[in-house]
Amino acid sequence: MILLKARLALELPPINRALARAVDTLPEPVRPVARHIFEAGGKRLRPLLTVLTARLLGYAAEDIYELAATMEMLHGATLLHDDVLDNALSRRGRPAAHTLFDVPTVILAGDALLAGANALVAGFGDPRLTRCFSEATSRTAAGEILEIASQGRVDLPAAEYQEVVRGKTAWLIRASCELGALRAGADAAAVAAAGAYGENLGMAFQLVDDALDFAPSSVTGKPTGGDVREGKLTPPLRLYRLSLNREERAAFDAAFSCGLMTEHDAEAIAGRIRDAAFDAQTRLDADAYLDAARAALDNLPHLPERDLMRQMADYVRDRKK
């Protein structure tokens, strides 16, 4: 993990510089909103994966940072839109953009961010890159639509929730790896292996995120039990619901379906989920995806970047926020 942190410290400055240059290409009214979302920080997981995959497959040119920045632009646009949809008040410890700028401005800025990223990808002159980016955009949007449609549903099948996760989280991480492989000129088998690694890593990332939603806010810095209030039947919450007796489950279903869960309800449910280790069980469920991600790496060259990407799987499994 020390090696991963050291490489991140090395790659983060050029990624952030490329991102700043990309923001400067946007129309002037869009830039303040874009800068607000990016200056809040973030893990830069997606652009880092683009860079690592490209380097792993032999691509040495510096323009990989420009390509990697487009993944963070797409991710940033989804965050802007998500915060409006969820009426979130904060993002990464700072006021959500729509609380500082008006809602229409933030929505349109997100649209412009997507368009700007697409233009930057198209500038590389490789239709495969443009196709990959476009599919990531549409798959992410589809996942968000599925999630909205599933809110408040206590009968949501586990398989349907997996499709939500695959769209709203995993596909963008998959595309980040595929972009790096495509830019490196890798063959179809290597591109597929990189994509499989990214998709499985993304599925696990979301499962761990679902578990972290029920951690104390003192640990994560985020409100506890947000998924309860937002009507999202994530795996820990599904396990909790199934543990209730008939009367308790009926009361839960009525409040959950109608969006009547309060902050007090969410705190209480989070405590019970931790006591029953349903959050820990969800982390264990993520291991199957992480094993698949590691297996996909075995089909890629055995170079230092592959070891770093394997460490990335360990980071996803163990992260605390």
N, C-alpha and C positions, 0 to 999 in steps of 0.2 A: 504493500500500500504506500510505502514511503516513495518508491519509484514512480508510482502514479501521481502522487502529489508534486513531486519534483518536475515531472513532465508537464503537468498542468500549469505549474508556475512558469515554465518555459514557453508554453503555447498560448497562454491566456493573453499576454500583451499583443502579439500580432493578430489574434482573433479579434480583440477589442478594437484595435486600430482599423482593421478591415471593416468592422461593423460601423465605426464612426464615419469612415469614408462612404459606406453604403447609405447611411442616413443623410449625408450631405448631397446625395444624388436625388433625394426625394423633393417634391415641391415644398417650398418654404413653409406653408401653413401646416404641413404634416410633421415637420421636424420636431417641434416642441413635445408633441405627444410621443413620438418615437423615442426621443432622448429620455423622456421620463421613464418609460418602461425599461429601457436598456441600462440606464444609470442606476436603477435599483439593484443591479447585480444579477445574480443567478449562477447556476452551476456551469453554464455553457457546455453542457453534456453533448448536445447534438453537433455543434460545429467541431468540438474536440474529436468526436467519432469520425467525422468526415476527414479530418486531417490525419488521424491515426491510421484509418483504413487506406487512404491514398499512399501514405508513407510505407505501410506494410507491403503494399503491392508495387512499390518501386517508383512512385511519383515524387520527384524532388523539387519541382518548381514552386515558387512562392505564391503563385496565383491561386493555390489551393485555399488560402485564407479568405480570398474574395468569395469563392464558391461556398466555403463553410459558413460564412456570414449569412448567406441567404437562408440557411436552415434556422438560424436564430431569429431572422426577420419573420419567417413563417410562424415560428413558435411565439414570438412576441405579438403578432397579430391575433393569434388565437387567445392569448392571455387578455388582451384588450377587450375582445368580444366576450370572453367568458365572464369577466368582471362585471360587464354591463348586464349580461343575462342573469348572473347570480346576485346582482345588486351588492357586490362585495365592497366593503369600505376600505380595505387595505390590500396591498400586494407587496410581499417581501419587506414588511415593516414600514412601508411608505403608503401615503394615501393612494387609493386606486385612481387611475387616470380620469375616469368619468366623474370623480368628486372634485377634480380641479378644473377640468375642461367640461364642456357640456356633452351630453350623451351623443347627439348626432355627430359632433366633431370627432369623438373617439371612435365611433363605428366607422366613419368615413376614413379616418386616419388608419385604422386597421386594414381597410380595403386597399388604401394606397400603399401600405407597407407590403401587402401581398403582391400587388402589381409591380412594385419596384423590385422586389426580390425576383419575380418571374423574369423581368427585363434583364436583370443582371445574369441570371442563369442562361437566358437566350443569347447573351453576348458572348458566351463561350463557343457558340457556333456548332454545338453538338446536339442533334435532336434527341439523343438518348437522355441527356441531362435534363432537357426541357420536359420530356415525357415523364421522367422520374419525379421531378418537382411538381408537375401538374397533378400527377396521380396522388402524391402525398397531400396536396392541398384538398383535392376532392374527397379522399378517404378520411382525412381529418374532419372535414365538414360533415361528412356522412355519419361519422362516429358521434359527433356533437348532436346531430339531429336525433339519432337513436337514443342518446342519453336523455335528451329533453322528453322524448316520447315515453321513456321508461320511468320518469320521475313519479314517485308516489305509488308505484306498482308493487304490491306485496307478492304478486304471483309471477314476478319476472324470473324466467328460467336462468339457471347458471350459465348455460351455453349462450343465451342472448346477451347476458352481461359481458361475457368474454368478447363478443363481437363489438360491443360498445368500446371496450378497452383497446381492442385491436385497431379500431378506427381512430379514437380520440387521442391515444397515446403511442401505441406501438408502431403504427405505420410511419410516423414522422421519424422515429429513431431508426427504423429500418431504412428509410429513404436516405437518412444522413450517411449511413454506411454504404449504401448502394452508390450514392453520388461520388464518394471517394474512390470506390472501386472502378466506376465507369471513367472517371477522370484519369485514373491510372492506366486505362486501356486494358483492364483485366479481361480474361475470357469469361464466357457465360457461367462456367462452374464456380469461379471465384466470386463473381458478382452475386450469384445465388447464395453462396456460403456467407458472404458478408451480410446479405439481406436477412438470412435466417438468424444469424447472430443478433442483428439489430432488433428484429421483431420479437424474438424471445426475451432479449434484455428489456425491451419496452413493456412486454406483458408483465414481467417480474417487477419492473419499476413501479407500475401502477398498483399491483397487489400490495407492495410494501407501502406505497402511499396511502392505500386504503387502511392498512393497519395503523399507520402513523396518525391518521385522522382521529383516533381514539386515545392517543397519548396525551399526557397532561400538557397544557399550553406552556407551562414553564420549561418544558423540554423542547418543544417544536417552535415556539414563538407564534403559533397559530391558534385560533379558537378551537376548542375541543368539540368533536362531534358535529362538525359542519355538515357531514353527509346525512345525519339524522334530520336536521332542520331542512335540508334541501331535498329530502325524499329520495335519496339514492340508496338502493338496496345493495350495498357492497358486500363482499364475502363475510367480514366480521359481523355486520348487521344481520345478514341472513342466518348465520349461526346463532346469534342471540335470539332472533325471532323464533327459530325452531326449538330453542330451549325453553320457551314459555309454555305454561299450561294453557288450556283452551280459553279461559277467561282473560288471562293476561294478554294472550295473542290477539284476541278480538279487540281489546282496548288499544293495543299497539297499532293494529291494522287501521282502526278508525282514525286515529290521530295522524298516522303516517300518510295515509291516502289523502287526507284533506289538508295536509300541510299545517297541522296544528301543533307540531312539536315545538316546545319552547327551549330557550337556552338551558333552563333548569333540567328539562327532560333530557336534553342531549348530554349534559354533564353526568346525570345519573346513569344513563344507559352506557356511556363511555366507561364509567367506573365498573359497572357489571361486566362489560366486555373484557376489561383488563383482568378482573378477578377470575373470570372463567377461562382466560388465556385464549379467547377467540382471535385476538389480534396476533398472538404468537402463532396460532394455527395458520393464519393467513400468510404469515412470513414463510412458514414451512411449505405451504402450497406454492409459493413463488420458486422454491428450489427446483421443481421439475422444469420450469422454463429456463432457469439459470443453467441447469445441466444440459439442456438442449442448446443453449447459447454457446457453452464451452465446447460441446461436440462439434458445432459448426466451425468453430475456430480451428479445429484439427485439420480442416480441409484447406487452410491458408498457410502461407510460408511461416516457418518457425524462426521468427525474427523478434527483436525486442518489443516491437509494437504489439505483437500477438500476446506477449506476456502482460503488457499493460492492459490490453482489452480483456484479458482473463481477470486481472485485478479489478477491472471495472465491474465485473459480475460480482465479485466479493463486496465491493463498495455498495452496490445496489442492495445486496442482501442485508448488509449490516447498518445501513445509514439510519440516523436518528432524527433527521429533519429534511 
